[in-house]
Amino acid sequence: MKMNNKAIAAIRESKGRFFGLTTKHGTHNARLVRETNNYITFVDRNSGAEHKVAKTSVKNVRIAGQVV
């Protein structure tokens, strides 16, 4: 599956703020913790849990009311 480069770039530019993240596995209210070549790690605001997902599983990102 191909990576959504615009969504990954928007996640990088979130500057520590929370954003809506939709993946193949569900929707999260997330804050970026770290990024590798193939994975992003984020904290879910609702559960407080840290998740690691493949960049290819990212469908879209909602930041400041805009969907990327």
DSSP file (Angstrom, degrees, kcal/mol; ACC not computed):
  #  RESIDUE AA STRUCTURE BP1 BP2  ACC     N-H-->O    O-->H-N    N-H-->O    O-->H-N    TCO  KAPPA ALPHA  PHI   PSI    X-CA   Y-CA   Z-CA
    1    1 A M              0   0    0      0, 0.0     2,-0.2     0, 0.0    55,-0.1   0.000 360.0 360.0 360.0 145.4    0.0    0.0    0.0
    2    2 A K        -     0   0    0      1,-0.1     2,-0.2    54,-0.1     0, 0.0  -0.541 360.0-113.9 -85.0 146.2    1.2    3.5   -0.8
    3    3 A M        -     0   0    0     -2,-0.2     2,-1.3     1,-0.1    53,-0.2  -0.542  19.2-126.0 -79.0 141.3    2.0    6.1    1.9
    4    4 A N     >  -     0   0    0     51,-0.6     4,-2.2    54,-0.3     3,-0.2  -0.720  30.3-176.5 -86.4  89.6   -0.2    9.2    2.2
    5    5 A N  H  > S+     0   0    0     -2,-1.3     4,-2.3     1,-0.2    -1,-0.2   0.830  77.4  53.8 -63.1 -35.8    2.7   11.7    2.0
    6    6 A K  H  > S+     0   0    0      2,-0.2     4,-2.0     1,-0.2    -1,-0.2   0.904 110.6  46.9 -65.8 -40.4    0.5   14.8    2.5
    7    7 A A  H  > S+     0   0    0     -3,-0.2     4,-2.0     2,-0.2    -2,-0.2   0.903 112.1  49.9 -67.5 -41.0   -1.0   13.3    5.7
    8    8 A I  H  X S+     0   0    0     -4,-2.2     4,-2.1     1,-0.2    -2,-0.2   0.902 110.8  50.2 -64.4 -40.8    2.5   12.4    7.0
    9    9 A A  H  X S+     0   0    0     -4,-2.3     4,-1.8     1,-0.2    -1,-0.2   0.891 109.2  51.6 -64.3 -39.1    3.8   15.9    6.3
   10   10 A A  H  < S+     0   0    0     -4,-2.0     4,-0.2     2,-0.2    -1,-0.2   0.871 107.8  52.4 -65.2 -36.5    0.8   17.4    8.2
   11   11 A I  H >< S+     0   0    0     -4,-2.0     3,-1.3     1,-0.2     4,-0.2   0.919 108.7  50.4 -64.3 -43.3    1.5   15.1   11.2
   12   12 A R  H >< S+     0   0    0     -4,-2.1     3,-0.8     1,-0.3    -2,-0.2   0.878 110.4  50.2 -60.5 -38.1    5.1   16.4   11.2
   13   13 A E  T 3< S+     0   0    0     -4,-1.8    -1,-0.3     1,-0.2    -2,-0.2   0.398  80.8  95.8 -83.8   3.3    3.9   20.0   11.1
   14   14 A S  T X  S-     0   0    0     -3,-1.3     3,-1.7    -4,-0.2    -1,-0.2   0.705  77.1-149.7 -68.7 -18.2    1.5   19.5   14.0
   15   15 A K  T <   -     0   0    0     -3,-0.8     3,-0.1     1,-0.3    -2,-0.1   0.851  66.6 -46.8  54.3  43.4    4.2   20.9   16.3
   16   16 A G  T 3  S+     0   0    0      1,-0.3    -1,-0.3    -4,-0.1     2,-0.1   0.474 107.2 128.5  83.1   1.5    3.2   18.9   19.3
   17   17 A R    <   -     0   0    0     -3,-1.7    15,-0.5     1,-0.1    -1,-0.3  -0.483  64.3-102.1 -86.4 160.6   -0.5   19.6   19.1
   18   18 A F        +     0   0    0     13,-0.1     2,-0.3    -2,-0.1    13,-0.2  -0.540  43.8 176.4 -78.9 149.6   -3.3   17.0   19.1
   19   19 A F  E     -A   30   0A   0     11,-2.6    11,-2.9    -2,-0.2     2,-0.5  -0.964  35.9-100.0-147.8 159.3   -4.9   16.1   15.8
   20   20 A G  E     -AB  29  62A   0     42,-2.7    42,-2.9    -2,-0.3     2,-0.5  -0.745  38.6-168.1 -84.2 127.0   -7.4   13.6   14.5
   21   21 A L  E     -AB  28  61A   0      7,-3.0     7,-2.8    -2,-0.5     2,-0.5  -0.971   7.2-166.7-122.5 121.2   -5.8   10.6   12.9
   22   22 A T  E     +AB  27  60A   0     38,-2.6    37,-3.0    -2,-0.5    38,-1.5  -0.937  16.9 168.4-108.4 123.5   -7.7    8.0   10.9
   23   23 A T  E >   -AB  26  58A   0      3,-3.1     3,-0.9    -2,-0.5    35,-0.2  -0.632  53.9 -92.3-119.6 179.7   -6.0    4.8   10.2
   24   24 A K  T 3  S+     0   0    0     33,-1.4     3,-0.1     1,-0.2    34,-0.1   0.749 126.8  49.7 -62.6 -22.4   -7.1    1.4    8.8
   25   25 A H  T 3  S-     0   0    0      1,-0.3     2,-0.3    32,-0.2    -1,-0.2   0.497 123.0 -70.5 -99.8  -5.2   -7.7    0.3   12.4
   26   26 A G  E <   -A   23   0A   0     -3,-0.9    -3,-3.1     2,-0.0     2,-0.4  -0.912  56.0 -58.5 146.8-173.0   -9.8    3.3   13.6
   27   27 A T  E     -A   22   0A   0     -2,-0.3     2,-0.3    -5,-0.2    -5,-0.2  -0.886  44.8-177.0-112.1 139.1   -9.8    7.0   14.5
   28   28 A H  E     -A   21   0A   0     -7,-2.8    -7,-3.0    -2,-0.4     2,-0.8  -0.957  33.1-133.0-134.1 150.2   -7.7    8.5   17.3
   29   29 A N  E     +A   20   0A   0     -2,-0.3    16,-3.4    -9,-0.2    17,-0.4  -0.907  55.2 179.5 -96.8 101.6   -7.2   11.9   18.9
   30   30 A A  E     -AC  19  44A   0    -11,-2.9   -11,-2.6    -2,-0.8     2,-0.4  -0.646  38.0-161.5-119.2 159.1   -3.4   11.8   18.7
   31   31 A R  E     - C   0  43A   0     12,-1.3    12,-2.3   -13,-0.2   -13,-0.1  -0.985  36.8-113.7-135.1 127.6   -0.2   13.7   19.4
   32   32 A L  E     + C   0  42A   0    -15,-0.5    10,-0.3    -2,-0.4     3,-0.1  -0.355  35.3 171.3 -64.8 133.1    3.0   12.7   17.6
   33   33 A V  E     -     0   0A   0      8,-3.2     2,-0.3     1,-0.4     9,-0.2   0.778  63.7 -20.1-104.9 -52.2    5.7   11.2   19.8
   34   34 A R  E     - C   0  41A   0      7,-1.5     7,-2.9     2,-0.0    -1,-0.4  -0.979  53.4-147.0-155.7 164.8    8.3    9.9   17.3
   35   35 A E  E     - C   0  40A   0     -2,-0.3     5,-0.2     5,-0.2     2,-0.2  -0.997  11.1-179.1-139.0 139.5    8.7    9.0   13.7
   36   36 A T        -     0   0    0      3,-3.0    -2,-0.0    -2,-0.4     5,-0.0  -0.623  51.6 -85.2-120.1-174.1   10.8    6.4   11.8
   37   37 A N  S    S+     0   0    0     -2,-0.2     3,-0.0     1,-0.2    18,-0.0   0.856 125.7  16.4 -62.1 -34.8   11.1    5.6    8.1
   38   38 A N  S    S+     0   0    0      1,-0.1    17,-2.8    17,-0.1    18,-0.4   0.583 122.4  49.4-115.9 -14.3    8.1    3.2    8.3
   39   39 A Y  E     - D   0  54A   0     15,-0.3    -3,-3.0    16,-0.1     2,-0.4  -0.901  53.0-154.9-130.9 154.0    6.3    3.9   11.5
   40   40 A I  E     -CD  35  53A   0     13,-2.5    13,-2.5    -2,-0.3     2,-0.4  -0.979  12.4-153.9-121.4 144.3    4.8    6.8   13.6
   41   41 A T  E     +CD  34  52A   0     -7,-2.9    -8,-3.2    -2,-0.4    -7,-1.5  -0.965  22.4 168.6-116.0 132.1    4.3    6.6   17.3
   42   42 A F  E     -CD  32  51A   0      9,-2.5     9,-3.2    -2,-0.4     2,-0.5  -0.943  33.1-122.1-140.9 160.7    1.6    8.7   18.9
   43   43 A V  E     -CD  31  50A   0    -12,-2.3   -12,-1.3    -2,-0.3     2,-0.6  -0.905  24.9-135.5-103.4 131.2   -0.2    9.1   22.2
   44   44 A D  E  >  -C   30   0A   0      5,-2.8     4,-2.5    -2,-0.5   -14,-0.2  -0.774   7.6-151.6 -86.0 122.2   -4.0    8.8   22.1
   45   45 A R  T  4 S+     0   0    0    -16,-3.4    -1,-0.1    -2,-0.6   -15,-0.1   0.861  91.7  49.7 -63.2 -37.0   -5.6   11.6   24.2
   46   46 A N  T  4 S+     0   0    0    -17,-0.4    -1,-0.2     1,-0.2   -16,-0.1   0.916 125.1  23.6 -72.5 -44.0   -8.6    9.5   25.1
   47   47 A S  T  4 S-     0   0    0      2,-0.2    -2,-0.2     0, 0.0    -1,-0.2   0.680  91.5-135.0 -96.3 -19.3   -7.0    6.4   26.3
   48   48 A G     <  +     0   0    0     -4,-2.5     2,-0.2     1,-0.3    -3,-0.1   0.511  60.5 135.3  76.2   3.7   -3.6    7.8   27.3
   49   49 A A        -     0   0    0     -5,-0.2    -5,-2.8    -6,-0.1     2,-0.5  -0.526  56.2-125.8 -87.4 152.4   -2.0    4.8   25.5
   50   50 A E  E     -D   43   0A   0     -7,-0.2     2,-0.3    -2,-0.2    -7,-0.2  -0.845  29.2-168.0 -96.7 131.4    1.0    5.0   23.1
   51   51 A H  E     -D   42   0A   0     -9,-3.2    -9,-2.5    -2,-0.5     2,-0.5  -0.912  14.0-156.3-122.2 147.0    0.4    3.4   19.7
   52   52 A K  E     +D   41   0A   0     -2,-0.3     2,-0.3   -11,-0.2   -11,-0.2  -0.989  22.3 172.3-122.0 121.0    2.8    2.6   16.9
   53   53 A V  E     -D   40   0A   0    -13,-2.5   -13,-2.5    -2,-0.5     2,-0.2  -0.925  35.6-104.6-129.1 153.8    1.3    2.3   13.4
   54   54 A A  E >   -D   39   0A   0     -2,-0.3     3,-1.6   -15,-0.2     4,-0.3  -0.496  26.7-127.8 -72.2 143.3    2.8    1.9    9.9
   55   55 A K  G >  S+     0   0    0    -17,-2.8     3,-1.2     1,-0.3   -51,-0.6   0.808 108.7  63.4 -61.8 -28.9    2.8    5.0    7.8
   56   56 A T  G 3  S+     0   0    0    -18,-0.4    -1,-0.3     1,-0.2   -17,-0.1   0.681  95.1  60.3 -70.8 -16.0    1.0    3.1    5.1
   57   57 A S  G <  S+     0   0    0     -3,-1.6   -33,-1.4   -56,-0.1     2,-0.4   0.517  78.3 108.0 -88.8  -4.0   -2.0    2.5    7.4
   58   58 A V  E <   +B   23   0A   0     -3,-1.2   -54,-0.3    -4,-0.3   -35,-0.3  -0.614  39.8 174.8 -76.0 123.4   -2.6    6.3    7.7
   59   59 A K  E     -     0   0A   0    -37,-3.0     2,-0.3    -2,-0.4   -36,-0.2   0.893  59.2 -24.6 -93.8 -54.5   -5.8    7.3    5.8
   60   60 A N  E     -B   22   0A   0    -38,-1.5   -38,-2.6   -53,-0.1     2,-0.4  -0.975  49.7-138.2-155.4 169.4   -6.2   11.0    6.7
   61   61 A V  E     -B   21   0A   0     -2,-0.3     7,-3.4   -40,-0.2     2,-0.6  -0.990   7.6-154.1-133.2 137.2   -5.4   13.6    9.3
   62   62 A R  E     +BE  20  67A   0    -42,-2.9   -42,-2.7    -2,-0.4     2,-0.4  -0.951  22.1 167.3-116.5 114.2   -7.6   16.4   10.6
   63   63 A I  E >   - E   0  66A   0      3,-2.2     3,-1.9    -2,-0.6   -44,-0.1  -0.994  69.0 -12.1-127.9 127.5   -5.8   19.4   12.0
   64   64 A A  T 3  S-     0   0    0     -2,-0.4    -1,-0.1     1,-0.3     3,-0.1   0.857 129.1 -52.9  53.5  40.8   -7.4   22.8   12.8
   65   65 A G  T 3  S+     0   0    0      1,-0.2     2,-0.4    -3,-0.0    -1,-0.3   0.414 114.7 113.5  80.4  -1.8  -10.6   21.7   11.1
   66   66 A Q  E <   -E   63   0A   0     -3,-1.9    -3,-2.2     2,-0.0     2,-0.5  -0.870  58.3-142.4-106.4 136.2   -8.9   20.8    7.8
   67   67 A V  E      E   62   0A   0     -2,-0.4    -5,-0.2    -5,-0.2   -60,-0.0  -0.847 360.0 360.0 -97.0 127.2   -8.8   17.2    6.5
   68   68 A V              0   0    0     -7,-3.4    -6,-0.1    -2,-0.5   -61,-0.1   0.348 360.0 360.0-111.6 360.0   -5.5   16.3    4.8
